[in-house]
């Protein structure tokens, strides 16, 4: 998921570890979200937005479902995960 988390976090002066502590996750989780390797749950997205005094859609802009599915299909793990289904 593309997001604005890094930009907003840096603007507010939080380090990844400070934000992680604030929302109750690991620093690795915050970095994975920032890098687009992990999609936060809705609850975590709200917690992050609240900690940064931002709105959820400002941090995680909505993406049309079709585009999201195309992005997922392009990832190697997704292809491997569903490869062979329906054969």
C-alpha positions in Angstrom: 0.0 0.0 0.0 1.4 3.4 -1.0 1.3 5.8 1.9 2.4 9.1 3.2 3.5 7.8 6.6 7.2 8.6 6.3 6.6 12.2 5.2 4.0 12.9 7.9 6.0 11.1 10.6 9.1 13.1 9.7 7.1 16.3 9.6 5.8 15.7 13.1 9.2 14.9 14.4 8.6 11.3 15.4 11.3 8.6 14.8 10.1 5.2 13.7 10.8 3.8 17.2 8.9 6.6 18.9 5.9 6.1 16.7 6.0 2.4 17.2 6.0 2.8 21.0 3.2 5.3 20.8 0.9 2.9 18.9 2.1 -0.4 20.5 3.9 -2.1 17.7 7.5 -2.8 16.8 9.8 -0.5 14.9 10.0 -3.1 12.2 6.2 -2.9 11.7 6.4 0.9 11.2 9.3 0.5 8.8 7.4 -2.3 6.9 4.3 -0.1 6.6 6.4 2.9 5.4 8.1 0.7 2.8 4.8 -0.7 1.6 5.7 -4.3 2.7 2.9 -4.5 5.3 -0.7 -3.1 5.2 -1.8 -2.0 8.6 -5.1 -3.2 10.0 -7.8 -0.5 10.1 -7.4 -0.2 13.9 -3.6 0.3 13.6 -4.1 2.8 10.8 -6.4 4.8 13.1 -4.0 4.6 15.9 -1.1 5.8 13.7 -3.3 8.7 12.4 -4.3 9.7 15.9 -0.6 9.6 17.1 0.4 11.8 14.2 -2.7 14.1 14.4 -3.5 13.2 10.8 -6.5 11.7 9.0 -6.3 8.1 7.9 -7.0 8.9 4.3 -4.2 11.5 4.4 -1.8 8.8 5.5 -3.2 6.0 3.4 -4.8 7.4 0.3 -7.7 5.2 -1.0 -6.9 3.1 -4.1 -9.5 1.7 -6.4 -10.0 -2.0 -5.9 -9.0 -2.9 -9.4 -5.7 -1.1 -9.1 -5.1 -2.7 -5.7 -5.7 -6.2 -7.1 -3.4 -5.5 -10.1 -0.6 -4.4 -7.6 -1.1 -7.6 -5.6 -1.0 -9.8 -8.6 2.3 -8.3 -9.7 4.0 -9.4 -6.4 5.8 -12.7 -6.7 4.5 -14.1 -3.4 0.9 -13.5 -4.5 1.5 -15.3 -7.7 3.1 -18.2 -6.0 0.4 -18.3 -3.3 -2.4 -18.7 -5.7 -0.6 -20.5 -8.5 -2.2 -23.8 -9.4 -5.7 -22.9 -7.9 -8.4 -24.1 -10.2 -6.0 -26.4 -12.2 
